[in-house]
Amino acid sequence: MADRRWVVVLWMGALAVLAALAGVAGAQVRPLPASEGWAQVPVSAEFAAWRAAHPVVRVGVVRQWRPVDVVDERGEYTGLSGDLVRTVAGMLALRTEVRSFDGFGPLMEAVRRGEIDLVPSVARTPAREAQLLFTDSYVQLPVAYIGRSGTTDFSEANVFGGRSVAVERDYVGHEYLQA
């Protein structure tokens, strides 16, 4: 497992990284084509040895998390993270395989089982830091709570005025509100 953590260095602080081991049952699997037009960067002998020992980096994504992660009807992975993964993998001569999931919960279960090496689009939280390795963020996506106009006590500090709040299960807003 320790050699999988080397991937943190590979992505040069560009992507969030997870340590893991073998294949995913039930996920859609699709190779990610290398980026075109980017020159490969020189790598250390240590990295070259790691790359030789790990012929495929398994990338886990939520199928429809626009505009960050998108896996279209043909199985093509695009979006902000898709473009970044393709570019960095091309520059480092890495072969990637994208495994897409219908939601963040199933993706994180695959990570916990050791079936995913890299999740390029995951928010850093204290609970996740206890399980995963993170690089610096390459994008900041703020959490916004939306309430009725004129409501003055609708905030985390005011516990949303005692109101029920709807959030997407297993995503960062859900985790923060459960804490």
Backbone torsions as a table, in degrees:
resi	resn	phi	psi	omega
1	MET	NA	-33.7	-177.5
2	ALA	-61.2	-37.1	-178.9
3	ASP	-70.8	-23.4	174.6
4	ARG	-68.0	-29.3	-179.7
5	ARG	-68.4	-16.0	176.4
6	TRP	-58.8	-24.2	-179.0
7	VAL	-57.9	-23.2	175.8
8	VAL	-57.3	-43.6	-179.8
9	VAL	-70.0	-36.3	-178.5
10	LEU	-56.3	-44.9	-173.1
11	TRP	-83.6	4.2	170.7
12	MET	48.4	44.9	176.5
13	GLY	74.0	7.7	-176.1
14	ALA	-88.0	-28.1	-171.0
15	LEU	-132.0	152.3	173.7
16	ALA	-74.7	140.8	-170.3
17	VAL	-128.8	146.0	178.6
18	LEU	-126.3	142.3	174.0
19	ALA	-88.6	135.1	-177.9
20	ALA	-160.6	-179.5	-179.9
21	LEU	-124.6	-95.0	-164.0
22	ALA	-111.8	178.6	-167.0
23	GLY	-46.8	156.9	-175.6
24	VAL	-106.9	128.1	174.3
25	ALA	-86.5	133.4	174.1
26	GLY	84.0	-5.2	178.2
27	ALA	-90.9	151.7	174.1
28	GLN	-79.6	131.7	-176.7
29	VAL	-116.8	132.7	-177.9
30	ARG	-149.9	128.6	175.2
31	PRO	-65.8	146.2	178.1
32	LEU	-99.5	117.5	-178.8
33	PRO	-64.0	147.3	179.6
34	ALA	-65.0	150.3	177.4
35	SER	-66.6	139.9	179.0
36	GLU	-96.3	143.4	173.2
37	GLY	87.2	-1.1	178.7
38	TRP	-101.9	131.2	176.9
39	ALA	-74.2	143.8	175.3
40	GLN	-71.7	143.6	178.9
41	VAL	-93.4	148.8	176.6
42	PRO	-65.6	142.4	179.8
43	VAL	-125.3	159.3	179.3
44	SER	-71.2	162.8	176.3
45	ALA	-62.0	-37.0	178.7
46	GLU	-62.3	-44.9	178.8
47	PHE	-66.4	-42.4	179.6
48	ALA	-59.3	-39.3	177.3
49	ALA	-66.2	-41.5	178.0
50	TRP	-61.3	-45.8	-179.4
51	ARG	-60.8	-41.1	179.0
52	ALA	-64.9	-34.6	179.8
53	ALA	-79.5	-15.8	-178.7
54	HIS	-128.4	80.6	-173.6
55	PRO	-65.7	-20.8	-179.5
56	VAL	-136.0	131.1	173.0
57	VAL	-99.0	119.3	-177.5
58	ARG	-86.6	115.1	-176.5
59	VAL	-101.5	125.8	179.2
60	GLY	-106.6	131.4	-178.4
61	VAL	-139.8	155.8	170.1
62	VAL	-83.3	129.7	-173.0
63	ARG	-53.7	-45.1	-174.4
64	GLN	-129.9	78.0	175.7
65	TRP	-123.3	66.5	-175.9
66	ARG	-65.9	143.8	-1.3
67	PRO	-93.5	12.2	-173.6
68	VAL	-80.3	-57.3	179.2
69	ASP	-125.0	128.3	177.5
70	VAL	-140.2	126.9	170.4
71	VAL	-115.7	112.6	-173.0
72	ASP	-80.2	-178.9	-176.3
73	GLU	-62.4	-20.4	176.5
74	ARG	-90.5	-2.6	-179.3
75	GLY	87.4	9.7	179.9
76	GLU	-80.0	132.6	179.8
77	TYR	-94.3	119.5	179.5
78	THR	-135.1	-165.5	-178.4
79	GLY	99.1	178.1	-178.1
80	LEU	-54.1	-52.6	-178.9
81	SER	-70.3	-36.9	178.5
82	GLY	-59.4	-44.4	178.7
83	ASP	-64.6	-40.5	-179.7
84	LEU	-67.9	-44.2	178.4
85	VAL	-59.8	-46.2	-179.2
86	ARG	-61.0	-43.1	-178.6
87	THR	-66.4	-49.4	-178.3
88	VAL	-65.5	-42.6	178.5
89	ALA	-60.8	-40.9	177.8
90	GLY	-63.5	-41.9	-179.6
91	MET	-67.2	-29.8	-178.3
92	LEU	-101.0	5.3	-179.5
93	ALA	55.0	45.1	177.3
94	LEU	-100.1	142.1	173.1
95	ARG	-96.3	127.8	-179.2
96	THR	-118.0	154.7	175.3
97	GLU	-132.3	122.2	-177.5
98	VAL	-92.0	130.8	176.0
99	ARG	-119.5	118.5	-174.0
100	SER	-105.0	148.4	-175.8
101	PHE	-130.1	156.1	-179.1
102	ASP	-76.5	-14.2	179.8
103	GLY	-162.2	171.2	-176.6
104	PHE	-71.7	-34.2	178.4
105	GLY	-58.1	-53.9	177.9
106	PRO	-61.2	-35.4	176.5
107	LEU	-61.6	-48.1	-178.5
108	MET	-66.8	-31.1	175.2
109	GLU	-63.8	-41.7	177.4
110	ALA	-63.5	-38.1	176.9
111	VAL	-62.2	-47.6	-178.8
112	ARG	-61.9	-30.7	178.1
113	ARG	-80.0	-4.1	179.5
114	GLY	81.4	24.8	-175.9
115	GLU	-99.7	-4.0	-178.1
116	ILE	-130.5	137.2	178.6
117	ASP	-95.4	-31.9	-171.4
118	LEU	-142.9	130.0	171.8
119	VAL	-120.1	103.3	-174.5
120	PRO	-74.3	-13.0	-174.2
121	SER	-130.2	79.1	179.0
122	VAL	-140.2	132.9	-179.8
123	ALA	-78.4	144.3	178.3
124	ARG	-82.6	125.2	173.7
125	THR	-135.0	160.9	177.8
126	PRO	-56.3	-41.9	-179.9
127	ALA	-64.0	-40.8	-179.6
128	ARG	-72.4	-32.6	177.5
129	GLU	-63.8	-25.9	177.9
130	ALA	-72.1	-19.6	-176.6
131	GLN	-110.5	-26.2	-168.2
132	LEU	-125.6	162.4	170.8
133	LEU	-100.1	137.2	-179.6
134	PHE	-122.2	147.7	167.6
135	THR	-96.9	-177.3	170.7
136	ASP	-64.8	150.9	178.8
137	SER	-70.9	145.5	174.5
138	TYR	-103.1	-7.4	175.8
139	VAL	-155.4	145.3	176.3
140	GLN	-109.8	122.6	177.9
141	LEU	-116.7	107.1	-175.9
142	PRO	-70.8	151.8	173.1
143	VAL	-91.3	131.8	179.3
144	ALA	-123.8	134.6	173.5
145	TYR	-107.0	131.3	-175.8
146	ILE	-116.1	127.1	179.5
147	GLY	-129.7	177.6	179.7
148	ARG	-65.8	144.9	176.0
149	SER	-59.0	138.1	178.5
150	GLY	90.0	-9.2	178.4
151	THR	-79.1	125.3	-174.8
152	THR	-103.4	-14.2	-176.3
153	ASP	-108.5	19.6	-177.1
154	PHE	-90.5	87.6	178.6
155	SER	-157.6	162.2	176.0
156	GLU	-58.8	-43.0	-178.1
157	ALA	-59.6	-33.6	-179.7
158	ASN	-98.5	16.7	-179.8
159	VAL	50.0	37.1	177.1
160	PHE	55.7	31.0	177.6
161	GLY	60.9	25.6	180.0
162	GLY	77.6	6.0	-177.7
163	ARG	-81.5	157.7	171.5
164	SER	-73.9	143.8	179.8
165	VAL	-125.6	131.0	177.6
166	ALA	-97.1	128.0	176.0
167	VAL	-137.6	161.7	178.5
168	GLU	-77.4	126.6	-177.3
169	ARG	-56.7	136.5	174.7
170	ASP	75.2	-4.2	177.1
171	TYR	-87.6	173.8	-171.2
172	VAL	-58.9	-39.4	178.7
173	GLY	-61.5	-39.0	176.9
174	HIS	-62.4	-46.9	-179.7
175	GLU	-63.2	-43.7	179.8
176	TYR	-63.3	-39.8	-178.1
177	LEU	-73.3	-24.2	177.0
178	GLN	-77.5	-24.2	-176.2
179	ALA	-70.4	NA	NA
